[in-house]
Amino acid sequence: MARPDFSSPLPIDAVLPDLLAALEAGPNAVLVADPGAGKTTRVPLALLDAPWRGDGRIIVLEPRRLAARAAARRMAQTLGEAVSETVGYRVRLETRVSARTRIEVVTEGVFTRMILDDPELSGVSAVLFDEFHERSLDGDLGLALALDVQGALREDLRLLPMSATIDAKAVASLMGGCPVVVSEGRSFPVETHYVGKAGVRGIEDQMAAAVKKALGEEQGSILAFLPGQKEILKTASLLEDRVPANVDVAPLYGALDGKAQDAAIRPAANGRRKVVLSTDIAQTSLTIEGIRVVIDSGLSRVPKFEPSTGLTRLETVRVSRASADQRRGRAGRTQEGVCYRLWDEPQTAALPVQDRPAILEADLTRLVLDLALWGESDSGKLSFLDPPPKGAWTESVELLKALDALDDEGRMTAAGRRLAALPLPPRLAHMLVEAGAQDAGGLASEIAVILTEQGVAGRSTDLRERLLVLRRGKGRRIDEAKALARRWRKLAGIGEGDADPESAGEVLALAYPERVAQRRDGKGGFRLANGRGALLEQSDPLAGEAFLVVADIQGTAARGRIALTAPIDKEAIERLFPSHIEEKTEVVIDANGAIRAKRLRRYGSVVLDERNEPDPDPEAIADALLSLVGKKGIARLPWTKAQKATRARITYLHNTLGPEWPDLSDKALDATLEDWLKPQVAGKTKLDQIDAECLGNALSGLLPWARMAEVDQLLPSHFEAPSGSSIPIDYDAAEGPTLRIRVQELFGLDRHPAIADGKVPLILELLSPAHRPIQITRDLPGFWRGSWADVKADMRGRYPKHSWPDDPLSERATSRAKPRK
């Protein structure tokens, strides 16, 4: 084995003795090292001579394939060897290791398969978790499983999380209070310019303008961060005729094949400059030689899982401050640099401090299945920095039970073991196994490749077209995808079969039964079996299909856009899901507000057949009317004024005297429609048939009219004023029973009006002759003796024709301008 060439010093060198000593004294350590310190490529090489390693392998985890390949090549170069000798790598679709390999750089998902296949990690001496701050689902799971192995089987196994922005204290505590080794990185000064948001222009136009500006103002190559492939390709198109002839524009995103990715991170040729348009794939782990300018859109595209719909959608979000700082740091890796930020400086403080861990946002179905294979149905018994959310965990367990992967107790079944053996999401593994039994294994494996290898067969929304591209296409990535499909079929023990791409929808439905969708309008709108709505461009040829199966939805839940789908016919739905199709009568409301009954055959929210039901169940009609009333609220019913007043009086008695009197408020009646209104709607088929007479009968049922005399005694509906007028009392007023009355109608009254046998004084809202409030009082005699003098003086000038006596108690009450003599 060659000796590593450490003649070019790196900042990490200063702490390597401390790190080696920590791992000699105990099995765990945490390494915090700034970007550019050299941790990724130097630490594994330094551990080769550690006494505890023996002849065991060192596994280095990287979040992405690009970083894994680049790290392995850099370490092999340091040793003066080719990749696959002392240093090799394992990534999806590509493995370069040999019997001589002692350092294996693997992606986190590959490590999960390794440890599940061999829980003892035979022949492995150490596992290094690089860029652990990214907190991917596989990264968190890998560390939890490795800690479990270390505690139960392998006390000698060394574990080392590494990162620049890791929460070292929390991780060290998770790992038993292990040492933390800190390295100061080598970073050069980076000058930051805030460009700000340019009006309503799209991010691609802003980025293209910023690139052109930076090329004119600065030297060296540029690394520009955009949220995704679509924005990168559009920006590249905008730059075609806007950059000097010596500038190369290189896209960099996950769906590119390895050859194109490697070309993007190579230094620019002599005399040329490079503009690398990248997703956050280049945010960590990579050093692209010659980059001294970073342009940051401040955006990232992340998966968000919705347990309620079972869908994972990509959402464009603002980056965290930690991510923005990491992106900025790319400009200062090898020399002084410049960073342009496409936002205003005050907005930086509003960015979230850290990115949310994937375990809090992702679909946990594979995690639940992997842990079941591990023999654990309780995630709380493993060491996770953040426990999986209960809602997403429960949804995943229920899905796996529906796939027969788990039994009722949450234990792995034989079918589940077969799914777990496939390096696929459980839905796709289930699709592959079930389709194989129907002689469609080849088609299912091709669909799985298209769904997992983004962009491998184009961007068409029609899955059938992508299948044709995959089958007819040429090139390294197509060949690798086909080889992967063959490998999956071999692992599943199924044949290729002879299924036609036209059957793609039927096969896809095996993975996504709840995403069978039905056209609901002529504008590209579809309704999925799970009840969610989705849109397809009206110009898309599939927009006219009656039924689809949706593989991918992008955008918000309310306006999700179908990105990948395939048609399916009604007969196939009935053949695939006979036990889930139900037939029942449903009552609907037509445009005229009439209640009609239909006989429906449904698969979830997808209606397969419907016909009018001539003899509907009266109970169902009544329930539909009640449901409509509940939606609109009982306040919309045609209550008379007298009925409203009666309800208010009885509700007041309920609130003051207790439950012997019913609560007839809107809220209470809304909540008890079944009890009081349903008996009155028998035979009715329209909302407007619920009239005042019907409501009066309902009130009689709530309070027999025999008790109304008692109500009238306690709470009279009107106040008989000294003037002879009968004035209604407002029992619904927020302050309490209120009487609104012109002040002249109370002349001569020397006691305050009261109800409830004189126990509850009315609130008097005294009005002017124009019925405008002039005073509110709970003490009429006190008013006559006190405030009346001021009111009288003010009112005489405004209403001279009306009586404003000095002594209102000696004046006759009147409802006229002047009292009759």
ChimeraX attribute file (.defattr): number of C-alpha atoms within 10 A of each C-alpha:
attribute: neighborCount
match mode: 1-to-1
recipient: residues
	/A:1	11
	/A:2	11
	/A:3	11
	/A:4	17
	/A:5	14
	/A:6	13
	/A:7	7
	/A:8	6
	/A:9	11
	/A:10	15
	/A:11	18
	/A:12	24
	/A:13	18
	/A:14	14
	/A:15	17
	/A:16	18
	/A:17	11
	/A:18	15
	/A:19	24
	/A:20	17
	/A:21	12
	/A:22	18
	/A:23	21
	/A:24	15
	/A:25	11
	/A:26	15
	/A:27	20
	/A:28	25
	/A:29	27
	/A:30	28
	/A:31	25
	/A:32	24
	/A:33	25
	/A:34	21
	/A:35	25
	/A:36	25
	/A:37	23
	/A:38	19
	/A:39	27
	/A:40	30
	/A:41	19
	/A:42	21
	/A:43	20
	/A:44	22
	/A:45	24
	/A:46	16
	/A:47	18
	/A:48	21
	/A:49	13
	/A:50	13
	/A:51	10
	/A:52	17
	/A:53	20
	/A:54	12
	/A:55	13
	/A:56	17
	/A:57	22
	/A:58	24
	/A:59	23
	/A:60	27
	/A:61	29
	/A:62	27
	/A:63	23
	/A:64	19
	/A:65	23
	/A:66	25
	/A:67	23
	/A:68	26
	/A:69	24
	/A:70	19
	/A:71	24
	/A:72	27
	/A:73	21
	/A:74	17
	/A:75	24
	/A:76	23
	/A:77	15
	/A:78	19
	/A:79	20
	/A:80	13
	/A:81	16
	/A:82	15
	/A:83	21
	/A:84	22
	/A:85	19
	/A:86	24
	/A:87	29
	/A:88	27
	/A:89	27
	/A:90	21
	/A:91	20
	/A:92	15
	/A:93	13
	/A:94	13
	/A:95	14
	/A:96	17
	/A:97	19
	/A:98	15
	/A:99	8
	/A:100	13
	/A:101	19
	/A:102	26
	/A:103	28
	/A:104	26
	/A:105	33
	/A:106	26
	/A:107	26
	/A:108	27
	/A:109	21
	/A:110	18
	/A:111	23
	/A:112	20
	/A:113	18
	/A:114	15
	/A:115	17
	/A:116	18
	/A:117	13
	/A:118	10
	/A:119	17
	/A:120	17
	/A:121	20
	/A:122	11
	/A:123	13
	/A:124	21
	/A:125	20
	/A:126	25
	/A:127	26
	/A:128	24
	/A:129	26
	/A:130	25
	/A:131	24
	/A:132	23
	/A:133	21
	/A:134	20
	/A:135	19
	/A:136	19
	/A:137	21
	/A:138	21
	/A:139	27
	/A:140	23
	/A:141	24
	/A:142	25
	/A:143	25
	/A:144	20
	/A:145	21
	/A:146	23
	/A:147	24
	/A:148	16
	/A:149	17
	/A:150	20
	/A:151	12
	/A:152	10
	/A:153	13
	/A:154	19
	/A:155	12
	/A:156	16
	/A:157	23
	/A:158	23
	/A:159	23
	/A:160	23
	/A:161	26
	/A:162	25
	/A:163	24
	/A:164	25
	/A:165	19
	/A:166	19
	/A:167	13
	/A:168	23
	/A:169	14
	/A:170	11
	/A:171	19
	/A:172	19
	/A:173	12
	/A:174	15
	/A:175	22
	/A:176	11
	/A:177	14
	/A:178	20
	/A:179	22
	/A:180	19
	/A:181	17
	/A:182	20
	/A:183	20
	/A:184	16
	/A:185	19
	/A:186	18
	/A:187	20
	/A:188	17
	/A:189	13
	/A:190	20
	/A:191	14
	/A:192	16
	/A:193	15
	/A:194	14
	/A:195	16
	/A:196	15
	/A:197	15
	/A:198	13
	/A:199	7
	/A:200	8
	/A:201	9
	/A:202	11
	/A:203	20
	/A:204	21
	/A:205	17
	/A:206	19
	/A:207	27
	/A:208	21
	/A:209	16
	/A:210	20
	/A:211	25
	/A:212	14
	/A:213	12
	/A:214	20
	/A:215	19
	/A:216	11
	/A:217	8
	/A:218	13
	/A:219	15
	/A:220	17
	/A:221	25
	/A:222	28
	/A:223	29
	/A:224	27
	/A:225	28
	/A:226	26
	/A:227	24
	/A:228	21
	/A:229	20
	/A:230	11
	/A:231	20
	/A:232	24
	/A:233	16
	/A:234	14
	/A:235	23
	/A:236	21
	/A:237	14
	/A:238	16
	/A:239	21
	/A:240	13
	/A:241	9
	/A:242	13
	/A:243	17
	/A:244	14
	/A:245	10
	/A:246	11
	/A:247	16
	/A:248	19
	/A:249	18
	/A:250	19
	/A:251	22
	/A:252	30
	/A:253	21
	/A:254	19
	/A:255	15
	/A:256	18
	/A:257	19
	/A:258	17
	/A:259	11
	/A:260	14
	/A:261	18
	/A:262	15
	/A:263	13
	/A:264	22
	/A:265	23
	/A:266	13
	/A:267	16
	/A:268	21
	/A:269	11
	/A:270	6
	/A:271	7
	/A:272	14
	/A:273	22
	/A:274	23
	/A:275	25
	/A:276	24
	/A:277	27
	/A:278	24
	/A:279	22
	/A:280	20
	/A:281	17
	/A:282	24
	/A:283	19
	/A:284	22
	/A:285	24
	/A:286	19
	/A:287	21
	/A:288	21
	/A:289	14
	/A:290	22
	/A:291	28
	/A:292	26
	/A:293	30
	/A:294	28
	/A:295	26
	/A:296	25
	/A:297	24
	/A:298	22
	/A:299	21
	/A:300	19
	/A:301	18
	/A:302	18
	/A:303	16
	/A:304	17
	/A:305	20
	/A:306	17
	/A:307	18
	/A:308	11
	/A:309	15
	/A:310	18
	/A:311	21
	/A:312	18
	/A:313	21
	/A:314	18
	/A:315	16
	/A:316	15
	/A:317	12
	/A:318	18
	/A:319	24
	/A:320	21
	/A:321	18
	/A:322	17
	/A:323	24
	/A:324	22
	/A:325	13
	/A:326	18
	/A:327	23
	/A:328	26
	/A:329	25
	/A:330	29
	/A:331	29
	/A:332	24
	/A:333	25
	/A:334	17
	/A:335	15
	/A:336	15
	/A:337	24
	/A:338	25
	/A:339	25
	/A:340	23
	/A:341	24
	/A:342	21
	/A:343	17
	/A:344	12
	/A:345	14
	/A:346	9
	/A:347	9
	/A:348	16
	/A:349	10
	/A:350	11
	/A:351	17
	/A:352	14
	/A:353	14
	/A:354	15
	/A:355	16
	/A:356	13
	/A:357	16
	/A:358	22
	/A:359	23
	/A:360	17
	/A:361	19
	/A:362	23
	/A:363	24
	/A:364	24
	/A:365	21
	/A:366	21
	/A:367	21
	/A:368	24
	/A:369	27
	/A:370	24
	/A:371	19
	/A:372	22
	/A:373	19
	/A:374	15
	/A:375	11
	/A:376	17
	/A:377	19
	/A:378	11
	/A:379	17
	/A:380	10
	/A:381	10
	/A:382	16
	/A:383	18
	/A:384	19
	/A:385	18
	/A:386	12
	/A:387	13
	/A:388	21
	/A:389	13
	/A:390	11
	/A:391	11
	/A:392	22
	/A:393	19
	/A:394	16
	/A:395	19
	/A:396	22
	/A:397	22
	/A:398	18
	/A:399	17
	/A:400	23
	/A:401	19
	/A:402	11
	/A:403	19
	/A:404	17
	/A:405	25
	/A:406	24
	/A:407	17
	/A:408	11
	/A:409	8
	/A:410	18
	/A:411	18
	/A:412	26
	/A:413	17
	/A:414	13
	/A:415	14
	/A:416	24
	/A:417	16
	/A:418	18
	/A:419	27
	/A:420	23
	/A:421	17
	/A:422	21
	/A:423	17
	/A:424	17
	/A:425	19
	/A:426	26
	/A:427	21
	/A:428	24
	/A:429	25
	/A:430	25
	/A:431	24
	/A:432	32
	/A:433	24
	/A:434	18
	/A:435	26
	/A:436	23
	/A:437	12
	/A:438	14
	/A:439	16
	/A:440	25
	/A:441	29
	/A:442	24
	/A:443	26
	/A:444	33
	/A:445	27
	/A:446	25
	/A:447	26
	/A:448	24
	/A:449	24
	/A:450	20
	/A:451	17
	/A:452	14
	/A:453	18
	/A:454	13
	/A:455	16
	/A:456	21
	/A:457	23
	/A:458	14
	/A:459	13
	/A:460	15
	/A:461	21
	/A:462	19
	/A:463	28
	/A:464	21
	/A:465	17
	/A:466	23
	/A:467	22
	/A:468	12
	/A:469	16
	/A:470	22
	/A:471	14
	/A:472	10
	/A:473	15
	/A:474	10
	/A:475	8
	/A:476	12
	/A:477	20
	/A:478	18
	/A:479	14
	/A:480	17
	/A:481	22
	/A:482	18
	/A:483	14
	/A:484	19
	/A:485	23
	/A:486	19
	/A:487	14
	/A:488	26
	/A:489	22
	/A:490	13
	/A:491	13
	/A:492	18
	/A:493	12
	/A:494	21
	/A:495	16
	/A:496	19
	/A:497	16
	/A:498	12
	/A:499	17
	/A:500	12
	/A:501	21
	/A:502	16
	/A:503	18
	/A:504	24
	/A:505	26
	/A:506	23
	/A:507	29
	/A:508	30
	/A:509	24
	/A:510	23
	/A:511	24
	/A:512	18
	/A:513	22
	/A:514	22
	/A:515	26
	/A:516	29
	/A:517	31
	/A:518	24
	/A:519	22
	/A:520	16
	/A:521	11
	/A:522	10
	/A:523	14
	/A:524	20
	/A:525	21
	/A:526	27
	/A:527	22
	/A:528	25
	/A:529	20
	/A:530	18
	/A:531	15
	/A:532	18
	/A:533	20
	/A:534	25
	/A:535	20
	/A:536	23
	/A:537	15
	/A:538	13
	/A:539	10
	/A:540	12
	/A:541	11
	/A:542	18
	/A:543	21
	/A:544	17
	/A:545	16
	/A:546	15
	/A:547	25
	/A:548	27
	/A:549	29
	/A:550	27
	/A:551	22
	/A:552	18
	/A:553	21
	/A:554	19
	/A:555	15
	/A:556	12
	/A:557	15
	/A:558	10
	/A:559	14
	/A:560	17
	/A:561	20
	/A:562	21
	/A:563	19
	/A:564	20
	/A:565	25
	/A:566	26
	/A:567	23
	/A:568	24
	/A:569	15
	/A:570	14
	/A:571	9
	/A:572	15
	/A:573	20
	/A:574	15
	/A:575	10
	/A:576	15
	/A:577	13
	/A:578	11
	/A:579	9
	/A:580	11
	/A:581	16
	/A:582	13
	/A:583	14
	/A:584	11
	/A:585	17
	/A:586	18
	/A:587	22
	/A:588	16
	/A:589	16
	/A:590	9
	/A:591	7
	/A:592	8
	/A:593	14
	/A:594	14
	/A:595	20
	/A:596	18
	/A:597	21
	/A:598	18
	/A:599	17
	/A:600	19
	/A:601	18
	/A:602	18
	/A:603	24
	/A:604	19
	/A:605	17
	/A:606	23
	/A:607	18
	/A:608	19
	/A:609	12
	/A:610	15
	/A:611	11
	/A:612	14
	/A:613	15
	/A:614	10
	/A:615	8
	/A:616	16
	/A:617	13
	/A:618	15
	/A:619	13
	/A:620	15
	/A:621	23
	/A:622	24
	/A:623	17
	/A:624	22
	/A:625	27
	/A:626	20
	/A:627	14
	/A:628	18
	/A:629	19
	/A:630	15
	/A:631	10
	/A:632	12
	/A:633	15
	/A:634	19
	/A:635	14
	/A:636	8
	/A:637	15
	/A:638	16
	/A:639	19
	/A:640	14
	/A:641	9
	/A:642	12
	/A:643	15
	/A:644	16
	/A:645	18
	/A:646	21
	/A:647	21
	/A:648	22
	/A:649	25
	/A:650	21
	/A:651	22
	/A:652	22
	/A:653	21
	/A:654	17
	/A:655	13
	/A:656	10
	/A:657	10
	/A:658	12
	/A:659	11
	/A:660	8
	/A:661	17
	/A:662	18
	/A:663	21
	/A:664	21
	/A:665	18
	/A:666	13
	/A:667	12
	/A:668	12
	/A:669	19
	/A:670	20
	/A:671	12
	/A:672	12
	/A:673	17
	/A:674	14
	/A:675	12
	/A:676	17
	/A:677	24
	/A:678	16
	/A:679	15
	/A:680	17
	/A:681	22
	/A:682	14
	/A:683	12
	/A:684	16
	/A:685	19
	/A:686	19
	/A:687	19
	/A:688	11
	/A:689	12
	/A:690	19
	/A:691	13
	/A:692	14
	/A:693	14
	/A:694	17
	/A:695	20
	/A:696	16
	/A:697	16
	/A:698	18
	/A:699	18
	/A:700	15
	/A:701	15
	/A:702	16
	/A:703	15
	/A:704	10
	/A:705	12
	/A:706	9
	/A:707	10
	/A:708	15
	/A:709	11
	/A:710	11
	/A:711	18
	/A:712	15
	/A:713	12
	/A:714	17
	/A:715	24
	/A:716	17
	/A:717	20
	/A:718	14
	/A:719	19
	/A:720	13
	/A:721	18
	/A:722	17
	/A:723	17
	/A:724	12
	/A:725	14
	/A:726	12
	/A:727	14
	/A:728	17
	/A:729	22
	/A:730	19
	/A:731	24
	/A:732	17
	/A:733	12
	/A:734	8
	/A:735	8
	/A:736	14
	/A:737	21
	/A:738	20
	/A:739	21
	/A:740	19
	/A:741	24
	/A:742	21
	/A:743	23
	/A:744	27
	/A:745	20
	/A:746	24
	/A:747	23
	/A:748	17
	/A:749	19
	/A:750	15
	/A:751	11
	/A:752	18
	/A:753	20
	/A:754	16
	/A:755	16
	/A:756	14
	/A:757	10
	/A:758	11
	/A:759	9
	/A:760	14
	/A:761	17
	/A:762	23
	/A:763	23
	/A:764	22
	/A:765	18
	/A:766	22
	/A:767	18
	/A:768	18
	/A:769	19
	/A:770	8
	/A:771	12
	/A:772	13
	/A:773	15
	/A:774	14
	/A:775	15
	/A:776	16
	/A:777	14
	/A:778	16
	/A:779	16
	/A:780	20
	/A:781	15
	/A:782	14
	/A:783	16
	/A:784	19
	/A:785	12
	/A:786	11
	/A:787	11
	/A:788	21
	/A:789	15
	/A:790	9
	/A:791	16
	/A:792	15
	/A:793	12
	/A:794	13
	/A:795	16
	/A:796	14
	/A:797	9
	/A:798	11
	/A:799	14
	/A:800	10
	/A:801	12
	/A:802	17
	/A:803	21
	/A:804	22
	/A:805	15
	/A:806	13
	/A:807	13
	/A:808	21
	/A:809	16
	/A:810	12
	/A:811	17
	/A:812	19
	/A:813	23
	/A:814	22
	/A:815	19
	/A:816	14
	/A:817	13
	/A:818	14
	/A:819	14
	/A:820	9
	/A:821	4
